[in-house]
Amino acid sequence: MHDLPHLAARLYGTPLLVARSKLDVILGALTPRLAGQPLSFDGEAASIGDVVVTTDGIAIVPVIGTLVARSGYLGAASGLTAYSDIAEAIEAAATDPGIRAILLDVDSSGGEVGGLFDLVDHVQAIRAQCGKPIWAVADEAALSAAYAIACTADRLYVTQTGEVGSIGVVAVHRDESGADAQAGLTWSFVHAGACKVDGNPHQPLSDSARATLQADVDALYGRFVDLVAKCRKKPPEAIRATEAAVYRGDQAVAAGLADKVGTLRVALADLGAVLARPTISRPIAARKEVPMSESQGEIPVIAAVPQPPAQANADLEQRLRAEYAEISAVAAQAARLGVTIDPAEAMAKGIRPEALRRSVLDQLAERSDATDVVAAAPPFATPKTETESPIVRRAREAASRK
């Protein structure tokens, strides 16, 4: 293993959003190797799995293993998952017209800070744009950085023995000065800038270096707390009061850090039921307001009126969902080309997907960018000979005529 310095730099002297128990395992496994013992991986490489789509149109996106900004070649061998891979999987599912909802299958004790909050912001933006529900299940762990991702879901499940929480930040400094002295080694640093060598492993951690590292940890902790408080609709003080504790099953629900105890199968069944439930509101003209009784007060309520047949509601809902999904896919493709489309506004104005595609093509033609469209294909796209995007196909034809 020739990348040990890089590995050490990602572990020591930098804030981490990882559960203490997992950190102990990492330190126990890597510290001897960093001291000179060989590092090897036995058995088959770990795999985070692929996105699976159920018959109900639910995409199961795995969030598994130690979470890092970039995994590189170590990913397959050591069970690392990159934030960018998670973002791409969620975005692809969100822009796929055949997918109606997303379920995050989380089993991770956390990982690096770098890239985490960017991922969270990206996921929230995707959900706001596509309108598809995003649920999560902690099976068996959603701790620290993994909980930061899971808590952004519309609904969070946890298994009976599953763990959630560990809402805290940790940084490790490895002091090798004693070992250096025993080995007869003396390290001298010639540097410019008082903070240049702060936190190096060959000197004890100075007061100024500790203060700087603590300030960084505190700032990241505040951002983590605010994220959880906002997503779980709890005051920040209540989140801080957990003191980075870990909660299992019913305890997690009681603490307000999860919504229900249930397995992945239960979460899938509940989400499927929600998707099948009619959600189309009655026209305003069909509503009739009547006053409540004196014992109930003067607040008007909506009187019951005859409902359209359930099948008609279901058919209408299915058609509107399909149309919205198609508009969202067009918007996502257009965004990659620098053209902004608001799917919700388009639906409200009754603009059809075909009209949106023509509008995008017209704008691209005005900018003479038709040749650039050929390179823009949606994630997880099938070969262009099968289901090529109409926008890409029209642009390719326009480019060939030039």
ZAPA-67771 format. One line per field, with one value per residue (C-alpha): residue in three letters; x, y, z. Coordinates in nm, 4 decimals, m for minus. Layout:
<rs>
res (ALA,...)
px (X,...)
py (Y,...)
pz (Z,...)
</rs>
This chain:
<rs>
res (MET,HIS,ASP,LEU,PRO,HIS,LEU,ALA,ALA,ARG,LEU,TYR,GLY,THR,PRO,LEU,LEU,VAL,ALA,ARG,SER,LYS,LEU,ASP,VAL,ILE,LEU,GLY,ALA,LEU,THR,PRO,ARG,LEU,ALA,GLY,GLN,PRO,LEU,SER,PHE,ASP,GLY,GLU,ALA,ALA,SER,ILE,GLY,ASP,VAL,VAL,VAL,THR,THR,ASP,GLY,ILE,ALA,ILE,VAL,PRO,VAL,ILE,GLY,THR,LEU,VAL,ALA,ARG,SER,GLY,TYR,LEU,GLY,ALA,ALA,SER,GLY,LEU,THR,ALA,TYR,SER,ASP,ILE,ALA,GLU,ALA,ILE,GLU,ALA,ALA,ALA,THR,ASP,PRO,GLY,ILE,ARG,ALA,ILE,LEU,LEU,ASP,VAL,ASP,SER,SER,GLY,GLY,GLU,VAL,GLY,GLY,LEU,PHE,ASP,LEU,VAL,ASP,HIS,VAL,GLN,ALA,ILE,ARG,ALA,GLN,CYS,GLY,LYS,PRO,ILE,TRP,ALA,VAL,ALA,ASP,GLU,ALA,ALA,LEU,SER,ALA,ALA,TYR,ALA,ILE,ALA,CYS,THR,ALA,ASP,ARG,LEU,TYR,VAL,THR,GLN,THR,GLY,GLU,VAL,GLY,SER,ILE,GLY,VAL,VAL,ALA,VAL,HIS,ARG,ASP,GLU,SER,GLY,ALA,ASP,ALA,GLN,ALA,GLY,LEU,THR,TRP,SER,PHE,VAL,HIS,ALA,GLY,ALA,CYS,LYS,VAL,ASP,GLY,ASN,PRO,HIS,GLN,PRO,LEU,SER,ASP,SER,ALA,ARG,ALA,THR,LEU,GLN,ALA,ASP,VAL,ASP,ALA,LEU,TYR,GLY,ARG,PHE,VAL,ASP,LEU,VAL,ALA,LYS,CYS,ARG,LYS,LYS,PRO,PRO,GLU,ALA,ILE,ARG,ALA,THR,GLU,ALA,ALA,VAL,TYR,ARG,GLY,ASP,GLN,ALA,VAL,ALA,ALA,GLY,LEU,ALA,ASP,LYS,VAL,GLY,THR,LEU,ARG,VAL,ALA,LEU,ALA,ASP,LEU,GLY,ALA,VAL,LEU,ALA,ARG,PRO,THR,ILE,SER,ARG,PRO,ILE,ALA,ALA,ARG,LYS,GLU,VAL,PRO,MET,SER,GLU,SER,GLN,GLY,GLU,ILE,PRO,VAL,ILE,ALA,ALA,VAL,PRO,GLN,PRO,PRO,ALA,GLN,ALA,ASN,ALA,ASP,LEU,GLU,GLN,ARG,LEU,ARG,ALA,GLU,TYR,ALA,GLU,ILE,SER,ALA,VAL,ALA,ALA,GLN,ALA,ALA,ARG,LEU,GLY,VAL,THR,ILE,ASP,PRO,ALA,GLU,ALA,MET,ALA,LYS,GLY,ILE,ARG,PRO,GLU,ALA,LEU,ARG,ARG,SER,VAL,LEU,ASP,GLN,LEU,ALA,GLU,ARG,SER,ASP,ALA,THR,ASP,VAL,VAL,ALA,ALA,ALA,PRO,PRO,PHE,ALA,THR,PRO,LYS,THR,GLU,THR,GLU,SER,PRO,ILE,VAL,ARG,ARG,ALA,ARG,GLU,ALA,ALA,SER,ARG,LYS)
px (0.0000,0.1736,m0.0866,m0.0511,0.0426,m0.2741,m0.4791,m0.3278,m0.3952,m0.7662,m0.7767,m0.5590,m0.5797,m0.9023,m1.2633,m1.4635,m1.8335,m1.7978,m1.9249,m1.6689,m1.7001,m1.6271,m1.3360,m1.1891,m1.2036,m1.0408,m0.7645,m0.7053,m0.6759,m0.4665,m0.2392,m0.0137,0.0090,0.0990,0.3735,0.5283,0.3330,0.1981,m0.1551,m0.3604,m0.7219,m0.8299,m1.1184,m1.3339,m1.3747,m1.6677,m1.9449,m2.1962,m2.4458,m2.6410,m2.9600,m3.2614,m3.6030,m3.9118,m4.2259,m4.3908,m4.1345,m3.9332,m3.5568,m3.3562,m3.0314,m2.7630,m2.5751,m2.3391,m1.9919,m1.7526,m1.8513,m1.5800,m1.5504,m1.3647,m1.3040,m1.0592,m0.9134,m0.9578,m1.3360,m1.3864,m1.1270,m1.2276,m1.5997,m1.5805,m1.8697,m1.8149,m2.0642,m2.0525,m2.1682,m2.4653,m2.5548,m2.5414,m2.7600,m3.0236,m3.0212,m3.0551,m3.3526,m3.5125,m3.4953,m3.6085,m3.9769,m4.0257,m3.9278,m4.1917,m4.0035,m3.6610,m3.5728,m3.2267,m3.0988,m2.8555,m2.6009,m2.3071,m2.1291,m2.0366,m1.7142,m1.5515,m1.6830,m1.5571,m1.8372,m2.1123,m2.2982,m2.2680,m2.4355,m2.7136,m2.7820,m2.7825,m3.0289,m3.2644,m3.2493,m3.3226,m3.6241,m3.7587,m3.7255,m3.8569,m4.1249,m4.0691,m4.0770,m3.7430,m3.7589,m3.4791,m3.4315,m3.1460,m3.0662,m2.8657,m2.6909,m2.7328,m2.4719,m2.2956,m2.2450,m2.4844,m2.7487,m2.6936,m2.8000,m3.0819,m3.2411,m3.3082,m3.5562,m3.9291,m3.9637,m3.6979,m3.7354,m3.5035,m3.4887,m3.5438,m3.1710,m3.0751,m2.8772,m2.9220,m2.7671,m2.4047,m2.4666,m2.1184,m1.7785,m1.4400,m1.0803,m0.7804,m0.4215,m0.1576,0.1409,0.4418,0.7001,0.7461,0.7958,1.0367,1.2440,1.2627,1.3712,1.6357,1.4647,1.4520,1.2349,1.3119,1.0696,1.1891,0.8802,0.7249,0.3952,0.3338,0.0554,0.2231,0.3214,0.0457,m0.0854,0.1997,0.2383,0.6038,0.5309,0.2786,m0.0316,0.0321,m0.2294,m0.2743,m0.3104,m0.5628,m0.7631,m0.7719,m0.8793,m1.1434,m1.2850,m1.3170,m1.4869,m1.7283,m1.8244,m1.8949,m2.0874,m2.3077,m2.3851,m2.4632,m2.6966,m2.8787,m2.9275,m3.0781,m3.2923,m3.4383,m3.4996,m3.6431,m3.8356,m3.6806,m3.5091,m3.1283,m3.0993,m3.2755,m3.0305,m2.7297,m2.8759,m2.8251,m2.4498,m2.3755,m2.5432,m2.6541,m3.0178,m3.1591,m3.5035,m3.7800,m3.5376,m3.4631,m3.8342,m3.8928,m3.6043,m3.7559,m3.4613,m3.6676,m4.0325,m4.1052,m3.9478,m3.9464,m3.7323,m3.6560,m3.9466,m4.1857,m4.0653,m4.1131,m4.4665,m4.5615,m4.4098,m4.5875,m4.9172,m4.8587,m4.7871,m5.1075,m5.3182,m5.5192,m5.3938,m5.5860,m5.7847,m6.1466,m6.2106,m6.2828,m6.6254,m6.7237,m6.6578,m6.9257,m6.8481,m7.0896,m7.0555,m6.9755,m7.2203,m7.2134,m7.0327,m6.7624,m6.7187,m6.7617,m6.4805,m6.6168,m6.5435,m6.5579,m6.8784,m6.8649,m6.9635,m6.9990,m6.6603,m6.5696,m6.5193,m6.1967,m6.0717,m6.1157,m5.9106,m5.6430,m5.6235,m5.6019,m5.3346,m5.1314,m5.1525,m5.0482,m4.7615,m4.6353,m4.6621,m4.4825,m4.2080,m4.1604,m4.1485,m3.8957,m3.6775,m3.6892,m3.6015,m3.3061,m3.1742,m3.2236,m3.0417,m2.7322,m2.7405,m2.7808,m3.1573,m3.3710,m3.7193,m3.9492,m4.1474,m4.4093,m4.4685,m4.4934,m4.7549,m4.9500,m4.9590,m5.0566,m4.7454,m4.6997,m4.3599,m4.3443,m4.3783,m4.1010,m3.8689,m3.9364,m3.8701,m3.5359,m3.4355,m3.5298,m3.3166,m3.0246,m3.0579,m3.0432,m2.7207,m2.5835,m2.5104,m2.6836,m2.3601,m2.2975,m2.6269,m2.5026,m2.2706,m2.5418,m2.7078,m2.8980,m2.7419,m2.8247,m2.9480,m3.0057,m2.8222,m2.9306,m3.0632,m3.3348,m3.4763,m3.2683,m3.4002,m3.6035,m3.3975,m3.0708,m3.2072,m3.3295,m3.0036,m2.8024,m3.0068,m2.9583,m2.5846,m2.5596,m2.7293,m2.4655)
py (0.0000,0.3150,0.5753,0.5632,0.9339,1.0324,0.7948,0.9318,1.2898,1.2077,1.0516,1.2606,1.6314,1.6855,1.6941,1.3767,1.3003,0.9396,0.7381,0.6780,0.2992,0.3101,0.5485,0.3023,0.0274,0.2464,0.3611,0.0062,m0.1253,0.1517,0.2690,m0.0419,m0.0196,0.3474,0.2477,0.0216,m0.3045,m0.4205,m0.3192,m0.5747,m0.6568,m1.0172,m1.1794,m1.0277,m0.6569,m0.4960,m0.3679,m0.0956,m0.2467,m0.0984,0.1024,m0.1307,m0.0242,m0.2029,m0.2805,0.0158,0.2483,0.3011,0.3381,0.1941,0.3914,0.2400,0.4644,0.2058,0.1927,0.4706,0.7940,0.9993,1.2930,1.0770,0.7052,0.6444,0.2980,0.2303,0.2288,m0.1224,m0.2700,m0.1086,m0.0390,0.3366,0.5234,0.8618,1.1438,1.2120,0.8563,0.8995,1.2322,1.0857,0.7906,1.0137,1.2607,0.9819,0.8361,1.1779,1.2543,0.9092,0.9300,0.5642,0.6218,0.7627,0.7744,0.7189,0.5147,0.5533,0.2237,0.3505,0.1370,0.3597,0.4937,0.8167,0.9464,1.2627,1.6160,1.7248,1.7039,1.6114,1.9421,1.9946,1.6555,1.7433,2.0738,1.8941,1.6293,1.8920,2.0883,1.7726,1.6910,2.0462,2.0306,1.6825,1.6660,1.2957,1.1698,1.0667,0.8312,0.6602,0.3560,0.3018,m0.0634,m0.1056,0.2302,0.5944,0.7632,1.0965,1.1879,0.9081,1.0550,1.3981,1.2407,1.0267,1.3074,1.5068,1.2403,1.3064,1.0046,0.8052,0.4424,0.2505,m0.1231,m0.2610,m0.2852,m0.0090,0.2914,0.6593,0.9757,1.0371,1.4016,1.5277,1.6038,1.4559,1.5242,1.3049,1.4164,1.1433,1.2352,1.0296,1.2358,0.9702,0.6930,0.9168,0.9703,0.5981,0.5381,0.8080,1.0308,1.4091,1.6081,1.9701,2.1853,2.4870,2.6819,3.0190,3.1008,3.0356,2.7838,2.5975,2.2891,2.3023,1.9575,1.7607,1.4139,1.4583,1.7238,1.7405,1.9381,2.3013,2.5168,2.7354,2.4334,2.2763,2.5989,2.6249,2.2635,2.3005,2.6116,2.4220,2.1311,2.3656,2.5448,2.2188,2.0910,2.4007,2.3463,1.9789,2.0662,2.3294,2.0815,1.8141,2.0663,2.1993,1.8595,1.6972,2.0117,2.0293,2.3173,2.3208,2.2976,1.9600,1.8292,1.9541,1.7893,1.4481,1.5031,1.2879,0.9857,0.6852,0.5706,0.2301,0.1476,0.2730,0.5057,0.6815,0.7355,0.8578,1.1039,1.2392,1.1304,0.8757,0.8404,0.4685,0.1367,m0.0814,m0.2737,m0.1903,m0.4136,m0.2224,0.1130,m0.0048,m0.1236,0.2043,0.4139,0.2065,0.2615,0.6373,0.6373,0.4448,0.6832,0.9386,1.2911,1.4967,1.7745,1.8466,2.1576,2.4662,2.5004,2.1593,2.2668,2.4010,2.5822,2.5410,2.6796,2.4484,2.3976,2.6419,2.3890,2.3672,2.7407,2.9692,2.8293,2.7126,2.3588,2.1913,1.9930,1.6460,1.6332,1.3372,1.2105,1.1131,0.7414,0.6158,0.4767,0.8160,0.9786,0.7111,0.7463,1.1247,1.1062,0.8579,1.0782,1.3899,1.2065,1.0804,1.4276,1.5890,1.3265,1.3932,1.7696,1.7179,1.5104,1.7854,2.0433,1.8367,1.7967,2.1659,2.2619,2.0784,2.2966,2.6209,2.6612,2.6999,2.5488,2.5410,2.2111,2.3263,2.6508,2.4631,2.2277,2.5193,2.6951,2.3756,2.3716,2.0336,1.8531,1.8819,2.2597,2.2741,2.0739,2.3089,2.6079,2.4630,2.3904,2.7421,2.8940,2.6702,2.7536,3.1227,3.0661,2.8471,2.5799,2.2905,2.0990,2.1025,1.9303,1.6013,1.5538,1.6079,1.2764,1.2036,0.9683,0.5981,0.6681,0.3726,0.3601,0.6460,0.3989,0.2933,0.5879,0.8915,1.2182,1.4184,1.7266,1.5441,1.3842,1.7163,1.8873,1.6054,1.6440,2.0216,1.9784,1.7334,1.9807,2.2482)
pz (0.0000,m0.1250,m0.0220,0.3576,0.3991,0.2129,0.4265,0.7473,0.6385,0.6030,0.9492,1.1804,1.2579,1.0640,1.1921,1.1337,1.1527,1.2607,1.5563,1.8325,1.8096,1.4374,1.4942,1.7445,1.4830,1.2175,1.4496,1.5718,1.2182,1.0657,1.3469,1.3391,0.9605,0.9755,1.2174,0.9547,0.9575,0.6198,0.5210,0.3326,0.2678,0.3115,0.1319,m0.1370,m0.1823,m0.0096,m0.2315,m0.1519,m0.3934,m0.6811,m0.6976,m0.7096,m0.8407,m0.7087,m0.9061,m0.7297,m0.8860,m0.5668,m0.6098,m0.3194,m0.2948,m0.0659,0.1780,0.3189,0.4706,0.5647,0.3908,0.2217,m0.0163,m0.2679,m0.2485,m0.5332,m0.5702,m0.1963,m0.2284,m0.3595,m0.1256,0.2019,0.1850,0.1309,m0.0263,m0.1902,m0.1369,m0.5103,m0.5842,m0.3503,m0.5119,m0.8626,m0.7659,m0.6065,m0.8967,m1.1522,m0.9654,m0.9245,m1.2972,m1.4117,m1.5165,m1.4230,m1.0585,m0.8252,m0.4929,m0.3373,m0.0285,0.1253,0.2674,0.5322,0.7157,0.8031,1.1095,0.9309,0.7858,0.6574,0.6919,0.3511,0.0947,0.3422,0.3653,m0.0097,m0.0577,0.1866,0.0086,m0.3259,m0.2095,m0.0691,m0.3955,m0.5961,m0.3815,m0.4131,m0.7903,m0.8635,m0.5933,m0.5352,m0.1743,m0.0254,0.2728,0.4657,0.6872,0.9343,0.8749,1.0996,1.1518,1.0579,1.2725,1.2539,0.8842,0.7837,1.0157,0.8605,0.5300,0.6715,0.8738,0.5561,0.4438,0.4617,0.6911,0.8756,0.9869,1.2176,1.2818,1.6320,1.6972,1.4543,1.5752,1.4940,1.6323,1.7276,1.6405,1.7111,1.5615,1.6528,1.5547,1.6398,1.6925,1.6868,1.9050,1.7968,1.9834,2.2550,1.9993,1.8077,2.1198,2.1916,1.8331,1.8614,1.6072,1.6274,1.3895,1.2996,1.1027,0.9110,0.8168,0.7478,0.9110,1.2790,1.2126,0.9277,1.1291,1.3901,1.4765,1.3209,1.4780,1.5795,1.8416,2.1254,2.0348,2.1290,2.3022,1.9943,1.7652,2.0022,2.0170,1.6381,1.5961,1.8686,1.7021,1.3738,1.5475,1.7287,1.4073,1.2258,1.5265,1.5190,1.1526,1.2140,1.5019,1.2958,1.0109,1.2352,1.4234,1.0997,0.9426,1.2546,1.3549,1.6994,1.8831,1.8505,2.2282,2.2208,1.9618,2.1586,2.4687,2.3081,2.3609,2.0552,2.2158,2.0088,2.0217,1.9253,1.7854,2.0137,2.1928,1.8654,1.8001,2.1570,2.1203,1.7999,1.5873,1.3890,1.2928,1.3171,1.4079,1.1001,0.8551,0.4958,0.3946,0.6217,0.4915,0.1325,0.2081,0.3783,0.1007,m0.1619,0.0200,0.0231,m0.3487,m0.4156,m0.2064,m0.4111,m0.3455,m0.6028,m0.4323,m0.5279,m0.7392,m0.5312,m0.6926,m0.5535,m0.1945,0.0330,0.3573,0.6474,1.0007,1.2866,1.5714,1.8625,2.0761,1.8120,1.7598,1.4603,1.2428,0.9063,0.7916,0.4542,0.4151,0.2679,m0.0986,m0.3320,m0.4456,m0.8028,m0.8570,m0.6975,m1.0283,m1.1976,m0.9219,m0.9530,m1.3326,m1.3109,m1.0429,m1.2453,m1.5552,m1.3631,m1.1943,m1.5296,m1.6815,m1.3877,m1.4023,m1.7740,m1.7163,m1.4343,m1.6667,m1.9297,m1.6620,m1.5440,m1.8982,m1.9663,m1.6452,m1.7633,m2.0734,m1.8818,m1.9369,m1.6235,m1.6072,m1.3032,m1.3254,m1.0728,m1.2617,m1.5911,m1.4435,m1.2968,m1.6344,m1.8167,m2.0352,m2.1982,m2.2017,m2.5822,m2.5597,m2.3000,m2.5236,m2.8144,m2.5885,m2.4783,m2.8368,m2.9440,m2.6680,m2.7542,m3.1218,m3.0411,m2.8541,m3.1339,m2.8784,m3.0514,m3.0971,m2.7213,m2.6478,m2.7918,m2.4945,m2.2349,m2.1498,m1.8264,m1.5677,m1.6037,m1.9596,m2.1868,m2.5228,m2.7531,m3.0088,m2.7637,m2.5634,m2.6569,m2.5149,m2.7696,m2.6798,m2.7478,m3.0656,m3.2079,m3.1192,m3.2795,m3.5991,m3.5958,m3.5519,m3.8422,m4.0769,m4.0105)
</rs>
